[in-house]
Amino acid sequence: MGMFAESPFALNGFELNIQDALTAIDRVLRDGQVADSTRVMLEAARRALRDETD
C-alpha cells in the first residue's frame, strides 16, 4: 500500500480520499466529454492513485 493511501489530500480546496478521487475520475471518464489530452492526464492520475492503494 502506498504511503498516502490512508491520508486525505487537497484538490482545489476540497479534501478527498484516494477512493473518492478514483470515483470522480472514473465518472468523468465514463460520462464526461473531455479533450483527448485531458483524458490522457486523467488516466495517468487514475493509474498513479491506484498504485498508491496497492
C-alpha positions as CSV (number, residue, x, y, z in Angstrom):
1,M,0.0,0.0,0.0
2,G,1.3,3.5,-0.9
3,M,2.2,5.9,1.8
4,F,-0.7,8.2,1.0
5,A,-3.4,5.6,0.8
6,E,-4.9,6.4,4.1
7,S,-4.4,10.2,4.1
8,P,-6.7,12.7,2.6
9,F,-5.2,15.2,0.1
10,A,-6.4,18.7,-1.0
11,L,-7.7,19.2,-4.5
12,N,-9.0,22.7,-5.3
13,G,-9.6,23.4,-1.6
14,F,-11.6,20.2,-1.0
15,E,-10.2,17.2,0.9
16,L,-10.8,13.9,-0.8
17,N,-9.5,10.5,0.0
18,I,-8.0,8.4,-2.8
19,Q,-11.1,6.3,-3.3
20,D,-13.2,9.5,-3.7
21,A,-10.7,10.8,-6.3
22,L,-10.8,7.5,-8.2
23,T,-14.5,7.5,-8.2
24,A,-14.6,11.1,-9.5
25,I,-12.1,10.4,-12.3
26,D,-13.9,7.2,-13.3
27,R,-17.2,9.2,-13.5
28,V,-15.7,11.9,-15.7
29,L,-14.0,9.4,-18.0
30,R,-17.2,7.4,-18.3
31,D,-19.8,10.3,-18.5
32,G,-17.9,13.4,-19.5
33,Q,-16.8,14.6,-22.9
34,V,-13.2,15.6,-22.3
35,A,-10.4,16.5,-24.7
36,D,-8.0,13.7,-25.6
37,S,-5.2,15.5,-23.7
38,T,-7.4,15.7,-20.6
39,R,-8.4,12.1,-20.9
40,V,-4.7,11.1,-21.0
41,M,-3.9,13.1,-17.9
42,L,-6.9,11.7,-16.0
43,E,-6.0,8.1,-17.0
44,A,-2.4,8.7,-15.8
45,A,-3.7,10.2,-12.5
46,R,-6.0,7.2,-12.0
47,R,-3.1,4.7,-12.5
48,A,-1.0,6.7,-10.0
49,L,-3.7,6.7,-7.4
50,R,-4.4,3.0,-7.9
51,D,-0.7,2.3,-7.4
52,E,-1.0,4.1,-4.1
53,T,-3.7,1.8,-2.9
54,D,-1.9,-1.5,-4.0
